[in-house]
Amino acid sequence: MRSRLQLVAVVVIVVATMLAVTPGASPAPLFDEPAAPPNIVLFFVDDQRSDQLSFMSTVMQDVAGRGVHFTEAFAVNPLCCPSRVSVLRGQFSHSTRIYRNRRIYGGFDYAKKIGVDQSTIATWLQASGYRTALMGKYLNGYSGDAKLTYVPPGWDVWRAFETNPSNVPFFNYRMSVDGATQQFGSTDQDYSTDVIASMADDFIRETPADQPLFLYATPVAPHTPRTPAPRHAMAACPARAITPSVGEPDVTDKPSFIQSLPWDTTKLNQAKNTWTKGCRSLYAVDDAVDTVLQALTDTGRLPNTLFVYASDNGHLLGEHRYFGKTVAYEESIRIPVAIRWDAVVAQPGSVDGRMVGNIDLTATFVDAAGVTPPFAMEGMSLLPLLRGDGVAWRTDLLIEHFDTAGTEGFIPTYCAVRTQTELFVRYDPDDVSVMVEELYDLATDPYQLTNLLAGAPAAEIAARRDELLARTEELCQPPPPSYAF
């Protein structure tokens, strides 16, 4: 494993080699694209912010540093279960009808009931000859003796954590092993991220050399309680940067649910401590990435492997006084995305600032493998960006969330549009009594401190609000249940 003491040197190397990619650039590919279907590996972590990538030396050097780092990447519904279903299907929540983590419109039970698990990237790839494996978290609510016997179609190897709110599986958890329940305890060897790494290593080495593989590795770090591996319990982490939005002093221009949040010095300490715990839990994920890359190298698969590192959503750590996800603020919707494919990437170590969404990952897998899903992908394939092709690209992206009157949690229903320089959010008026809409100019206000729609907006702001509202209504169709424009 790569030593943490190499972190500074790694970051310097990566930064020194990164080249900005512009939409018009068309550099010649370094390799001819392979005729054989690529192996596909997706590391999909839980609640990692985009600014929590820099201290992961393996991901930064061996994935981003040899591939493309997408710095403007977003979750189209910044919540665990809907994000994961969107990645399995390549669709927005308004198409999957999975908006929440539980109850109606959310969680494992509802997803199984409406059949969205019957046609996924796993079934499409398996049908085309791939050997497939899920290792780690599946969907929220995959819990209980009866449910753990269920293996969704499309998976040759199934190693899924029991997932319920009372036990995030770091230690003392159960796992469905191809439908049979296995109990894990509290020894160092039971640490779940390391268990996933070992199982993934076996899967890669045991897959026949002439068969492409799809590995979906889903550690639970850095989700609460952010438990680190014992070897990282006291590991050094970079200090948390306290931005102006952390404990925002004046939230009168924010919606009522934000205005109700208190703030004091104990919460500032929480913001710092939570950052450190998340960092420590991610070190084992970085080690797991290293294990998988080594297995791919040893088996000769790495040059023709499409390797993706991403998160289901981000997470606020005190910004706007809030600790959590689901909101449309930057720290929640932004996700880390780094992609490596040695046979295809034209500019290894490059940074791409175009807007990408988590649904684009599925479209990319479909494009790379040459498979045809039974419905149209709602994302865009990232292969042209990896190749450095000059292509037209999106200029805005829909963000959506459903939770009528906070019955699921804290954040009310909304539809939002994130443009290249703005964020516009419209909440369900039945759920928000104050500040139903928010508009931020991210070019001049990156921390979203000033809602331009508070008070009496200037004429040009009001006109822009009308344009963005119309665009939101256009994209958010059908709207979330009970939501009306």
PETAWO-V174795 format. One record per pair of residues at least 12 apart in sequence whose ideal C-beta (glycine too) atoms are under 8 Angstrom apart, sorted by the first residue. I is the first residue (numbers start at 1). J is the second residue. If there is no record, write none. Layout:
BEGIN
{{I,J} {I,J}}
END
This chain:
BEGIN
{{1,287} {1,290} {2,57} {2,58} {2,61} {2,286} {2,290} {4,57} {4,235} {4,236} {4,283} {6,57} {7,55} {7,57} {10,57} {10,60} {10,61} {10,65} {11,54} {11,57} {11,60} {13,61} {13,65} {14,60} {14,61} {14,64} {14,65} {14,349} {17,65} {17,348} {17,349} {18,69} {18,349} {18,350} {18,351} {19,347} {19,349} {19,350} {19,351} {20,350} {20,351} {20,353} {21,68} {21,347} {21,350} {21,351} {21,352} {21,353} {21,385} {21,388} {23,354} {23,390} {23,391} {23,392} {23,393} {24,390} {25,388} {25,390} {26,388} {26,389} {26,390} {27,346} {27,347} {27,388} {28,346} {29,344} {29,346} {29,387} {29,388} {30,345} {30,346} {30,348} {31,303} {31,342} {31,343} {31,344} {32,343} {33,343} {33,344} {34,303} {34,304} {34,343} {36,212} {36,304} {37,128} {37,129} {37,130} {37,212} {37,368} {37,369} {37,370} {38,212} {38,304} {38,305} {38,306} {38,341} {38,343} {38,368} {38,369} {39,212} {39,213} {39,214} {39,215} {39,296} {39,301} {39,304} {39,305} {39,306} {40,125} {40,130} {40,212} {40,213} {40,214} {40,215} {40,305} {40,306} {40,308} {40,365} {40,368} {40,369} {41,213} {41,214} {41,215} {41,217} {41,292} {41,296} {41,305} {41,306} {41,307} {41,308} {42,87} {42,214} {42,215} {42,216} {42,217} {42,308} {42,310} {42,361} {42,365} {43,217} {43,218} {43,219} {43,285} {43,288} {43,289} {43,292} {43,307} {43,308} {43,309} {43,310} {44,84} {44,87} {44,216} {44,217} {44,218} {44,310} {44,311} {44,312} {45,218} {45,219} {45,220} {45,221} {45,222} {45,282} {45,285} {45,309} {45,310} {45,311} {45,312} {46,80} {46,137} {46,218} {46,219} {46,220} {46,221} {46,222} {46,223} {46,311} {46,312} {47,80} {47,222} {47,223} {47,224} {47,278} {47,311} {47,312} {47,313} {47,314} {47,315} {47,325} {48,221} {48,222} {48,278} {48,282} {48,311} {48,314} {48,315} {48,335} {48,336} {49,278} {49,311} {49,314} {49,315} {49,317} {49,331} {49,334} {49,336} {50,71} {50,73} {50,311} {50,314} {50,334} {50,335} {50,336} {51,241} {52,222} {52,278} {52,279} {52,282} {52,336} {53,336} {53,338} {54,238} {55,237} {55,238} {55,279} {55,282} {56,282} {56,283} {56,285} {56,286} {56,289} {57,286} {58,286} {58,287} {58,289} {58,290} {58,293} {59,286} {59,289} {59,309} {59,338} {60,338} {62,289} {62,290} {62,293} {62,340} {63,289} {63,293} {63,307} {63,309} {63,338} {63,339} {63,340} {64,309} {64,338} {64,340} {64,349} {65,348} {65,349} {66,340} {66,342} {66,345} {66,348} {66,349} {67,307} {67,338} {67,339} {67,340} {67,341} {67,345} {67,348} {67,349} {67,386} {68,338} {68,339} {68,340} {68,345} {68,347} {68,350} {68,351} {68,352} {68,385} {68,386} {69,337} {69,338} {69,350} {69,351} {69,352} {70,337} {70,338} {70,339} {70,352} {70,354} {70,356} {70,382} {70,385} {71,351} {71,352} {71,353} {72,352} {72,353} {72,354} {72,355} {72,356} {72,420} {73,310} {73,334} {73,335} {73,336} {73,337} {73,355} {73,356} {73,357} {73,358} {74,333} {74,334} {74,335} {74,355} {74,356} {74,357} {74,358} {74,397} {74,399} {74,418} {75,311} {75,312} {75,313} {75,314} {75,332} {75,333} {75,335} {75,357} {75,358} {75,399} {76,92} {76,93} {76,357} {76,358} {76,359} {76,397} {76,398} {76,399} {76,400} {77,92} {77,93} {77,99} {77,313} {77,399} {77,400} {77,401} {78,313} {78,314} {78,325} {78,326} {78,327} {78,328} {78,332} {78,333} {78,399} {78,401} {79,99} {79,100} {79,101} {79,312} {79,313} {79,325} {79,326} {79,401} {80,101} {80,137} {80,140} {80,312} {80,313} {81,98} {81,100} {81,101} {81,102} {81,106} {81,107} {81,108} {81,111} {81,139} {81,140} {81,141} {82,96} {82,98} {82,99} {82,100} {82,101} {82,106} {83,312} {83,313} {83,358} {84,137} {84,138} {84,139} {84,218} {84,312} {85,98} {85,111} {85,116} {85,139} {86,98} {86,358} {86,359} {86,362} {87,121} {87,312} {87,358} {87,359} {87,361} {87,362} {88,116} {88,117} {88,120} {88,121} {88,122} {88,362} {89,116} {89,119} {89,120} {89,121} {89,362} {90,121} {90,359} {90,361} {90,362} {90,363} {90,366} {90,373} {90,377} {90,378} {90,379} {91,359} {91,375} {91,377} {91,378} {92,359} {92,378} {92,398} {92,400} {93,400} {93,401} {93,402} {93,480} {94,400} {94,476} {94,477} {94,478} {94,479} {94,480} {95,378} {96,116} {97,114} {97,116} {98,110} {98,111} {98,116} {99,400} {99,401} {99,402} {99,403} {99,480} {99,481} {100,402} {100,403} {100,408} {101,140} {101,141} {101,408} {102,140} {102,141} {102,408} {103,407} {103,408} {105,402} {105,481} {106,140} {106,408} {107,139} {107,140} {107,141} {108,138} {108,139} {108,140} {108,141} {108,142} {108,143} {108,147} {108,163} {109,141} {111,139} {112,150} {112,152} {117,152} {117,153} {118,152} {118,153} {119,373} {119,374} {119,375} {120,152} {120,154} {121,154} {121,214} {121,362} {121,365} {121,366} {122,134} {122,152} {122,153} {122,154} {122,155} {122,214} {122,216} {123,153} {123,154} {124,154} {124,366} {124,369} {124,371} {124,372} {124,373} {125,154} {125,212} {125,214} {125,365} {125,369} {125,371} {126,154} {126,155} {126,156} {126,214} {127,371} {128,369} {128,370} {128,371} {129,211} {129,212} {130,211} {130,212} {130,213} {130,214} {130,369} {131,156} {131,157} {131,207} {131,208} {131,211} {131,212} {131,213} {131,214} {132,154} {132,155} {132,156} {132,157} {132,213} {132,214} {132,215} {132,216} {133,155} {133,156} {133,157} {133,158} {133,159} {133,200} {133,203} {133,213} {133,214} {133,215} {133,216} {134,155} {134,157} {134,158} {134,159} {134,160} {134,216} {134,218} {135,157} {135,159} {135,160} {135,196} {135,199} {135,200} {135,203} {135,215} {135,216} {135,217} {135,218} {136,159} {136,160} {136,161} {136,192} {136,196} {136,216} {136,217} {136,218} {136,219} {136,220} {137,160} {137,161} {137,163} {137,169} {137,218} {137,219} {137,220} {138,152} {138,160} {138,161} {138,163} {138,218} {139,163} {140,163} {140,164} {141,163} {141,164} {142,160} {142,161} {142,162} {142,163} {142,176} {143,162} {143,163} {143,164} {144,162} {145,181} {148,160} {148,162} {148,174} {148,176} {148,179} {148,181} {149,176} {149,179} {149,180} {149,181} {150,176} {150,179} {151,176} {151,178} {151,179} {157,178} {157,203} {158,176} {158,177} {158,178} {158,179} {159,175} {159,176} {159,177} {159,178} {159,196} {159,199} {160,175} {160,176} {161,173} {161,174} {161,175} {161,176} {161,192} {161,220} {162,174} {162,175} {162,176} {162,181} {168,220} {168,223} {168,224} {168,225} {168,227} {169,184} {169,192} {169,220} {170,191} {170,192} {170,193} {170,220} {170,221} {170,225} {170,227} {170,281} {171,184} {171,185} {171,186} {171,190} {171,191} {171,192} {171,227} {172,184} {172,185} {172,186} {172,190} {173,192} {175,195} {188,229} {188,230} {188,231} {191,229} {191,230} {191,284} {192,219} {192,220} {193,219} {193,220} {193,221} {193,229} {193,281} {193,284} {193,285} {193,287} {193,288} {194,229} {194,284} {194,287} {194,288} {196,217} {196,218} {196,219} {196,288} {197,287} {197,288} {197,291} {197,292} {198,291} {200,215} {200,217} {200,288} {200,291} {200,292} {200,295} {201,291} {201,292} {201,294} {201,295} {203,215} {204,292} {204,295} {204,296} {204,299} {204,301} {205,295} {205,298} {205,299} {207,299} {209,299} {209,300} {212,369} {213,301} {214,365} {215,292} {217,288} {217,292} {219,284} {219,285} {219,288} {221,278} {221,281} {221,282} {221,284} {221,285} {222,277} {222,278} {222,279} {222,281} {222,282} {222,285} {225,277} {226,274} {226,277} {226,278} {226,280} {226,281} {227,277} {227,281} {228,277} {228,280} {228,281} {228,283} {228,284} {229,281} {229,283} {229,284} {229,287} {231,284} {232,280} {232,281} {232,283} {232,284} {233,280} {235,279} {235,280} {235,283} {237,275} {237,276} {237,279} {237,280} {238,279} {239,272} {240,271} {240,272} {240,275} {240,276} {240,317} {242,268} {242,271} {242,272} {243,319} {243,447} {244,447} {244,449} {245,319} {245,320} {245,447} {245,448} {245,449} {246,268} {246,271} {246,317} {246,318} {246,319} {247,263} {247,267} {247,268} {247,271} {247,318} {247,321} {248,263} {248,319} {248,320} {248,321} {248,449} {251,320} {251,321} {252,454} {253,435} {253,450} {253,451} {253,454} {253,455} {254,320} {254,435} {254,438} {254,451} {255,412} {255,427} {255,432} {255,434} {255,435} {255,436} {255,438} {256,432} {256,433} {256,434} {256,435} {257,406} {257,410} {257,411} {257,412} {257,432} {258,320} {258,321} {258,322} {259,434} {261,320} {261,321} {261,322} {262,321} {263,321} {267,318} {267,321} {267,323} {268,318} {270,318} {270,323} {271,317} {271,318} {271,323} {274,317} {274,323} {275,317} {289,309} {293,307} {302,342} {303,342} {303,343} {304,341} {304,342} {304,343} {305,340} {305,341} {305,342} {306,339} {306,340} {306,341} {306,344} {306,364} {306,365} {306,368} {307,339} {307,340} {307,341} {308,337} {308,338} {308,339} {308,361} {308,364} {309,336} {309,337} {309,338} {309,339} {310,335} {310,336} {310,337} {310,338} {310,358} {310,361} {311,335} {311,336} {312,335} {312,358} {313,325} {313,326} {313,332} {313,333} {313,335} {314,330} {314,331} {314,332} {314,333} {314,334} {314,335} {315,331} {315,332} {316,329} {316,331} {316,332} {317,331} {319,331} {319,447} {320,448} {324,409} {324,410} {324,411} {326,401} {326,403} {326,409} {326,410} {326,411} {327,411} {328,399} {328,401} {328,414} {328,416} {328,418} {328,423} {328,425} {328,438} {329,423} {329,448} {330,423} {330,442} {330,446} {330,448} {333,399} {333,418} {335,358} {337,356} {337,361} {339,364} {339,382} {339,386} {341,368} {341,386} {344,383} {344,386} {344,387} {345,386} {345,387} {346,386} {346,387} {346,388} {347,388} {352,385} {354,385} {354,393} {354,394} {355,393} {355,394} {355,395} {355,396} {355,397} {355,418} {355,420} {356,380} {356,382} {356,385} {357,379} {357,397} {358,379} {359,377} {359,378} {359,379} {360,379} {360,380} {360,381} {360,382} {361,379} {361,382} {362,377} {362,379} {363,377} {363,378} {363,379} {363,380} {363,381} {363,382} {364,379} {364,381} {364,382} {364,383} {366,381} {367,381} {367,383} {368,381} {368,383} {380,393} {380,394} {395,419} {395,420} {396,417} {396,418} {396,419} {396,420} {396,471} {396,475} {397,417} {397,418} {398,415} {398,416} {398,417} {398,472} {398,475} {398,476} {399,414} {399,415} {399,416} {399,417} {399,418} {399,425} {400,414} {400,415} {400,416} {400,476} {400,480} {401,413} {401,414} {401,480} {402,480} {402,481} {402,483} {403,431} {404,428} {404,430} {404,431} {404,481} {404,482} {405,430} {405,431} {406,431} {412,427} {412,428} {412,431} {412,432} {413,427} {413,428} {413,431} {413,480} {413,482} {413,483} {414,426} {414,427} {414,428} {415,472} {415,473} {415,475} {415,476} {415,479} {415,480} {415,483} {416,472} {417,468} {417,471} {417,472} {417,475} {419,468} {421,441} {421,442} {421,443} {422,439} {422,440} {422,441} {422,442} {422,464} {422,468} {423,438} {423,439} {423,440} {423,442} {423,448} {424,437} {424,438} {424,439} {424,465} {424,468} {424,469} {424,471} {424,472} {425,437} {425,438} {425,439} {426,469} {426,472} {426,485} {428,480} {428,482} {428,483} {430,482} {435,451} {435,453} {435,454} {437,453} {437,465} {437,469} {438,451} {438,453} {439,451} {439,452} {439,453} {439,461} {439,464} {439,465} {439,468} {440,452} {452,465} {453,465} {469,485} {472,485} {473,485}}
END
